[in-house]
Amino acid sequence: MKKVILAAVMVAVLITVAGCTAENPTVVEEVQENMTEEEIECEEANEEHEHEHSVEIEGREMKALSVQEVADLWEIDPEVLLSKIIAEFDLQKEYDVNTTLEEIRQAEYKFSPAIIKDLAEEAKSQI
């Protein structure tokens, strides 16, 4: 009898835990309340651009890379990638291929690294 009760309790706990770990819209809304509008837009842009790329790299890792390093990963011309980035975000300051993505994000526009992946894929397809 104790085994049956123990099994029933374990099932109840598992059901409860599973329900607690399911995506909760209220939690998502609370997290978004603490985010700036720019961070929310960046997150939404990231979701829109999440699809397969020929190079697998996390966005947070990409932010630390220079335009040259990103171009090297995709085996494309860094000047072409830089001009695509400048055009995409209508950047106003001067950048070179040694500028990191995070430097650009901090200076002008907090773009999603996923957009850079798309620009790199586009440049690669034009080779």
Steps between C-alpha positions, in 0.01 A plus 500: 500500500788735582644443152170598338476818708865583427443444127188720507690777680786477249256525207333803661837667552605431141175645366543808718862550396416454133225760527735745670768470235267550204534840333301745704385814311481693825868437567588607145302821545675570832841452340405728212386768747857514631647525150547826313301551183822469301583164662150370425530608135840333476361179650206504256734561206714211620196268501404613149847420370545165673549245227778281377829657399806343343700597810376405845592759761306648790402865474668586829826355365465694175470833678866476607620431145631761260347536155818337366457197729134458401597524132771240556245260650276535195796516259385830351658838431501703824455829310184365338365392837587835657321690225194277538495567876535876448222502241268272701508720810568836329806544720643852514841454665820370341575129541761265362525122482675490838198652677314249715127450469462601864680830433251576224208393721619726781574797274189511286247219488436188711436265209454128537806293410261274307459782247878498447479126436238568234715772340799264497288225341381748238857606422609135480219419255617783273852357460 
